C-alpha cells in the first residue's frame, strides 16, 4: 500500500511550446472523462489517499475546465488547492476564469510575460502568443 498516489493525465493538450518548459515538448493528449475515471479506479486499490488531475501541462486549457476540476475533486481523496500558476491563455480569453479561480481560494497568480510580441512568440513557440 502506498501512502499517497497522485495521477496526472494529459487529457487534452498544451497550446504552447515554451522554450522554458521543464516538461519538454511531449505529444498532446486526447483522453476522455471515462479514461480519467478508469485510471482512477485502476490506482484506487493501491492507496487510501489518491489524488487525480486531468493535466500536467497547461492549466485549465480545456473548455470544460470547471467540470474537470469538479470530477477530479470527486475522484480524489485529497485535492491540492489550485496552483497559483494559472493559464494566461485562458486568462486573456475567458472573462469567467479569474473569478472562478478566486472562488477556489486563489489569491495570487503567476504569469510569465516575455516582452514585446516578437519576443513572446519566440519564447512561447508560436505566433500570436
C-alpha positions as CSV (number, residue, x, y, z in Angstrom):
1,X,0.0,0.0,0.0
2,X,1.3,3.4,-0.9
3,X,0.9,6.4,1.4
4,X,-0.3,8.6,-1.5
5,X,-0.6,8.4,-5.2
6,X,-1.1,11.4,-7.5
7,X,-2.2,10.5,-11.0
8,X,-1.8,13.2,-13.7
9,X,-3.2,12.6,-17.1
10,X,-2.6,14.9,-20.1
11,X,-6.3,14.8,-21.3
12,X,-6.1,17.5,-23.9
13,X,-3.2,19.5,-25.0
14,X,-0.9,22.4,-24.3
15,X,-1.4,25.4,-26.7
16,X,2.2,26.4,-26.3
17,X,5.7,25.1,-27.0
18,X,7.5,27.2,-24.4
19,X,11.3,27.2,-24.5
20,X,11.5,27.3,-20.7
21,X,9.1,24.4,-20.0
22,X,10.8,21.8,-17.9
23,X,8.4,19.1,-19.2
24,X,9.7,19.4,-22.7
25,X,7.6,19.0,-25.8
26,X,5.5,15.9,-25.5
27,X,2.7,14.6,-27.7
28,X,-0.7,16.2,-27.0
29,X,-3.2,14.1,-25.1
30,X,-6.7,13.2,-26.3
31,X,-8.4,11.4,-23.4
32,X,-12.0,11.3,-22.2
33,X,-13.6,11.6,-18.8
34,X,-14.2,7.9,-18.9
35,X,-10.4,7.4,-19.3
36,X,-9.8,9.6,-16.3
37,X,-12.3,7.5,-14.2
38,X,-10.7,4.3,-15.5
39,X,-7.3,5.3,-14.4
40,X,-8.5,6.5,-11.0
41,X,-10.2,3.2,-10.4
42,X,-7.1,1.3,-11.5
43,X,-5.0,3.0,-8.9
44,X,-7.6,3.1,-6.1
45,X,-6.7,-0.4,-4.7
46,X,-3.1,0.7,-4.1
47,X,-3.7,3.6,-1.7
48,X,-6.1,5.2,0.7
49,X,-5.0,8.6,-0.5
50,X,-5.5,9.0,-4.2
51,X,-5.3,12.4,-6.0
52,X,-6.4,12.7,-9.6
53,X,-5.5,15.5,-12.0
54,X,-6.6,16.0,-15.6
55,X,-3.4,17.7,-16.7
56,X,0.2,18.2,-16.0
57,X,1.0,20.9,-18.5
58,X,-1.2,24.0,-19.4
59,X,-3.6,24.7,-16.5
60,X,-7.3,24.8,-17.3
61,X,-6.8,24.7,-21.1
62,X,-9.9,22.6,-21.9
63,X,-13.2,24.4,-22.4
64,X,-14.8,22.3,-19.6
65,X,-12.1,23.1,-17.1
66,X,-14.6,23.8,-14.3
67,X,-16.3,20.4,-14.8
68,X,-13.0,18.7,-14.9
69,X,-12.0,20.3,-11.6
70,X,-15.2,19.0,-10.0
71,X,-14.7,15.5,-11.5
72,X,-11.1,15.2,-10.3
73,X,-12.1,16.6,-6.9
74,X,-14.7,13.8,-6.6
75,X,-12.3,11.1,-7.7
76,X,-9.6,12.3,-5.2
77,X,-9.4,11.6,-1.5
78,X,-7.5,14.8,-1.1
79,X,-7.1,17.6,-3.6
80,X,-4.2,20.0,-3.8
81,X,-5.6,23.6,-4.0
82,X,-5.5,25.2,-7.4
83,X,-1.9,26.2,-8.3
84,X,-1.1,29.9,-8.4
85,X,0.5,29.1,-11.8
86,X,-2.6,29.9,-14.0
87,X,-3.3,29.7,-17.7
88,X,-2.5,33.1,-19.3
89,X,-4.0,31.6,-22.4
90,X,-7.4,31.3,-20.7
91,X,-7.0,34.4,-18.5
92,X,-7.0,36.6,-21.6
93,X,-9.8,34.7,-23.4
94,X,-12.3,33.8,-20.7
95,X,-13.9,36.5,-18.5
96,X,-15.2,33.9,-16.1
97,X,-11.8,32.3,-15.5
98,X,-10.3,34.7,-12.9
99,X,-13.5,34.9,-10.8
100,X,-13.6,31.1,-10.8
101,X,-10.0,30.9,-9.6
102,X,-10.9,33.4,-6.8
103,X,-13.8,31.2,-5.8
104,X,-11.3,28.3,-5.3
105,X,-9.2,30.4,-3.0
106,X,-6.5,31.6,-5.4
107,X,-5.3,35.0,-4.1
108,X,-2.0,35.3,-6.0
109,X,-1.1,34.2,-9.5
110,X,2.0,33.8,-11.6
111,X,2.1,34.8,-15.2
112,X,5.1,34.7,-17.5
113,X,5.5,37.8,-19.6
114,X,8.4,37.8,-22.0
115,X,8.2,41.3,-23.5
116,X,7.0,42.5,-26.9
117,X,5.1,40.4,-29.4
118,X,8.1,39.1,-31.2
119,X,9.9,38.1,-28.0
120,X,6.8,36.5,-26.5
121,X,6.2,34.5,-29.7
122,X,9.8,33.3,-29.6
123,X,9.7,32.0,-26.0
124,X,6.2,30.6,-26.2
125,X,7.0,28.8,-29.5
126,X,4.1,30.1,-31.7
127,X,2.8,33.2,-33.5
128,X,0.2,35.3,-31.7
129,X,1.0,34.1,-28.2
